[in-house]
Amino acid sequence: MADPQERNGGNEREPGSADDADLSARLKSLDARISQASVHRAESEPRARPTSNSTALGQAFRLSAEFVAGVAAGVILGLLVDHLFGSSPWGLIVCLILGFCAGMLNLMRAAGVVKPARHDGKR
Amino acid sequence: MASPIEQFQIKPIIPVINFTNSSLFMIGAAAVIVGGLLLATRRRAVVPGRAQSMAEVLHDFVANTLVDATGKEGMKFFPLVFSLFMFVLTANLLGMIPGFFTVTSHIIVTFALAMLVIGTVVVYGFIKHGTHFLGLFVPSGVPAWLLPFIVVIELISFLSRPISLSLRLFANMLAGHIALKVFAGFVVSLLAAGGALTILAPLPLLMAVALMALEFLVAALQAYVFTVLTCIYLNDALHPGH
């Protein structure tokens, strides 16, 4: 038990400075690695994480919500058009069909069949 | 057996100012968030304690999600995204406590949250990019004769975003709570039926326990999905068609 005490007292300078040098070298390399990693992280393209989840139920909810939302948006737009222009059934019919298309587009985008709407191919 | 949708009924608490149980739980969720975060960050230490590190994990989680989806400049939306995530998460989890009201199981609440997001996207997009923001609706590499259709379809697709955003959260919470209630109701009905059916009563109870675990997963997951989609839509406002 007295041994470490004595060794510390005896040659305190020598191993201490060696340890310090070792430690600072390791710290420096760690800093370099951290900064490298963070630069890499910052430079990587902003990417959309897959929003899908592992549970099949979640997937079903997600995809059906996408499709229903497209159709619903078409219906709302159609009713609005009819209300504004008095074109009673036609706005609804046309917008409902377009809403189906939009719902399908949403669905295929959500399922990853079609690329998301990027325009210069940046992403 | 009680109706499975009775739990979603809105009851006035203070009728004069239209203060309902929904308002109560919204205020409750906000109070839990603010109080919890204030408590957690009261003693700020370099080496965080349990509560503080939980607050830090939440912060970092949302910040990483936002930066991943929108890049560094997206951090100006951090207060909005963090508030949305915390509110949805807390409201979902509060709703899991038996007898509590689930705020997010009403589509008007989730739709209001979604409109807040889309409103931010549209307003910020027009302020930042002007009419260039409309480039969002015009994909490149489309034949000219097809363009009008594509633009209209893209427009409807954009309009459907707040609907799908709100529908997903609402439908998940509604369906989950109804399923829980139905299975819990089976237990009571089977017990009341008496005879051999009583022996079967533990089976729906097991199912209800399993569903409870699933619902906790769904509550957290839907808050996350809402946040991720918010980030993706904000990305469109930050870099439309570029």
Interface residues (C-beta under 8 A of the other chain):
Chain A: A42 P46 R47 A48 R49 T51 N53 T55 G58 F61 R62 A65 E66 V68 A69 G70 A72 A73 G74 I76 L77 C95 L98 G99 C101 A102 G103 L105 N106 A117 R118 H119 D120 K122
Chain B: T65 V67 D68 A69 T70 G71 K72 G74 G135 L136 V138 P139 S140 F149 V152 I153 E154 I156 S157 L159 S160 R161 I163 S164 L167 R168 A171 N172 A175 L214 L217 V218 L221 V225 V228 L229 I232 N235 H239 G241 H242
